[in-house]
Amino acid sequence: MSNPENPSGSAPWETKRVPTGKHLIRRLLPWVLGLGILALIGWGLTPKPIEIETGVVTRSPLTVRVSEEGKTRIRNRYIVAAPVAGKMRRVPLKPGDEVKAGETLLTAIEPMATPLLDPRARAQAEAVVSMKEAGRKQAVQTLEAQQATLKMSEADRDRIRAVQRAGTVSESDRDRAEGDASIKASQVRASEFALQVLDYELAQARAALERPDASTAGNLVEVKSPVSGRVLKVMQESEMVVTPGVQILEIGDPADLEFEAEILSRDAVTIHPGDAVSIEQWGGDPPLSGRVRRVEPAGFTKISALGVEEQRVIVLSDLIDPPPAAKALGDRFRVEVRVAVWHSDDVPVIPSGALFREGNAWKTFVYQDGKAKLVSIEAGHTDGRTTEILSGLSPGDEVLLHPPDTVKAGSSVTKRAEP
């Protein structure tokens, strides 16, 4: 039964405890820790601004250039070749030696020694000699017979002349005797000439069996430099037997240089004679200035380092006011050729690193109040570092350079602190 004086129903000896501050802290501590962990998780899940680099749209000059690896080459090259067949003496000159037109002796060509005969050729030559000797003996006998016949004809002619004085020989008999003597005399002279021909043929046949020493007296061909300049390359340096047309050495003037670049055909159609050229990486600090002299009309196929067939065209350029240091350039030196194909003195430009493709359109991110704004633009000419802006941006706009893939339209961004 309940006690009306003790409505709580507790025992009368139990005292009621009043909660203290220490007990409250113990009760609230788990709740505080839980709320702190939730706050940390929420803070960690909150997206942070992405660090980016920015660039500014400005107005500046812009030059579009076609760049390609090139090389120097001497404009006029002369290849000296052997004018005759013979034994060429050793060439004393080395690449780089100076030569003068009509004065510097390059080499000399002397007659060749008689070639050796193999057994078969020697047997044939000896048979020819024997045949010529037999033919000469036959010609001697023929000449002696002709001389005897001539002697008889002259005797008959002399008798007819003596009888004719007495008036017993007719005119026709006298003319016949005179003619016969004249014919016999001509036959004797013909036999004498035939014997001389056989003597020459016999001497020729005997010469084929001999090996006379090659004489250079009055029989030496001197090869002199046709132009003034320097020796570029020696093709045949050692003493050797040459035939007409064998290349001996190459001569040119290193001061008369031109620059050759193999340009892709799609870029070559934009290059014209007179375009400005910048020669870089030639070994000196300031680039060299030049002009395009010729764009060759015919292209050729070249295999690239990746194995791709490319159609290229040779473009030739000349230097304009070269500095003294450029005299150190020689033939076939490597350079970097940059040909200007378009230029404007004042156009709005943007760093090329701020542009990217989205479909067929060029786009960029503009930095506005800590946000990345996606903007479509129309791009024009570019030199690889900066690009002409035709529409979509204005000078002074700040754009994101090389934005990472995490940057989207409306993303929070912050400028990266400069070191």
Disulfide bonds with the S-S distance in Angstrom:
none
